[in-house]
Amino acid sequence: MGIRHELSVTGCLQQNGVAGRLSRTLVESARAMLSHAGLPNSYWADAIATAVDIKNRTSTSAFKAKKKKMTPYEKWYGKRPNVGHLRVFGCRAFAHIPDEYRRKLDQKAEN
């Protein structure tokens, strides 16, 4: 089996349908996340990385095992993905301030 190298005409998405659809899906997801979070387009790389992570942890009919769909993550690593770390893209986050940098009544976190 392996990888087979095939050439296609530049700018001709018809010859590269699967990759073209995936690219479009990721870009549209990133655009939606940036718009929803009210973030500038300079965060596009983070939005694309998040879209890829979500895509890899979402079940697909491409991988079927005993009549149940698998995720790409599950197919690669052999275990169900943990989605407990997922949050709304661009959500408000807080950073803990260690005890030595604050007094008794100071805030314990900053956003």
Secondary structure, DSSP 8 states (H G I E B T S, - for coil): ---------TT-GGGGHHHHHHHHHHHHHHHHHHHHHT--GGGHHHHHHHHHHHHHTS-EEEEEETTEEE-HHHHHHSS----TT---TT----EE--GGGS-TTS-SEE-
